[in-house]
Amino acid sequence: MLRLGEPIDGSHLLRVMGSPGGIVHVRDGLVVAATTPASPGPESLLIRSGRVSETAWNEAFTAGAPDDRLAAELVARGSVGEAGLEAVCLSAVFDAVFAMALFGVEDSQPEPTDDNDVPPPLPVVPGIERERLARETARRLAITEEWRELGITPFIRPTAVRPIPALTIAADHLRHEILTKANGRRTPRDIAFALGQGLFVVIKEIAALVREGLLTITPPAPQVDDRKEQSGAQEERRQPLLPRRRPGTSKIAKLMGADES
Amino acid sequence: MAQNALKAELHSLRDRVTGVMETAVATVDGLLVVADTDGVSPETVSALSAATLGLGKRFGYEVGLHELREVVIRCRGGFIVVYAVGSIALLAILGDEGLDVARLHVESRPTVERLTHLLVDERARA
């Protein structure tokens, strides 16, 4: 578990060791940001979901990031409302701490910060009390624990039971998107990144879809390589693993848009 | 069989490192050896990775930064990382924007070493 119950005073980083672990940013005793490879940060949530365009993000980042004013620039440019941006940043912190805890935390170590450290680009202002964060994380962990009975863990790679039902009402949009991304290769975390949605929300929908029989979590049959299938085992022994280049067979010129001549 | 061993290495890397989405092994001149890809064309990844690796190596030497460790390209939607596998092949990795780059650099070394063994053994047998 995250040692968020420990006294957190002043401003520092909490380096969370785990698989994959992450970093919690503390300012004046409050948690202002949390980053981990296990859940999408505010940038992914805003851009991947289409809430902020790539161009708007780049312009706001160039203008605001060097002075720690990215949030103000995004709002000033009308890319996103102030309340909407705060909500995204807040949910990214809750999601990141939940994700770190879900994937497993081995230890956490406070580290001092100094003026040379680059601050988190979109901090929650003023920040979240650690008790609230710990309470919410415990609540989410308790809920995900119940889904374990369905076989739902962070490591599953669910597959949509084909055919995927057509989108009938707008409220089903996220469920539909999850079904289109669930191809047996992606974990809930991978789907969350692909869609720019929080990990907890995605796992919650996956649990519902599994319950309804629209997603299966049994691993799909291993894909058979057509070429291998045709050539057979004897052929495989004769064929070298390392291919040889034959003059005139390269596709790179075509890939790079060169003329046939 | 060796093809399966190579594929197993790629699957294992995807399992071990958060954010690894697709991988491919190719020869240094850009021919596909084996791929664990989803949406991208493995032939395209192989060809462009070979060009990228060559350019990275050359650039490092030209500006006096010596031997290439890896080429890391960061885009809006994620990362492209290319490692040399001995002097004959390369490993290309595509990751999303949450890719655990630090973990990848640690985990990819033994993978590259095992891939080198598999490919060198193959070449010795040929």
Interface residues (C-beta under 8 A of the other chain):
Chain A: S19 P20 T36 P37 A38 S39 P40 G41 E43 S44 I47 R48 E54 N183 R185 R189 D190 F193 A194 K228 E236 P240 L241 L242 P243 R244 R245 S250 K251 I252 L255
Chain B: M1 A2 Q3 L6 T18 G19 M21 T27 D29 G30 L31 L32 V33 D38 E43 T44 A47 L48 A51 R76 G77 I88 A89 D96 E97 G98 L99 D100 R103 L118 L119 E122 R123 A126
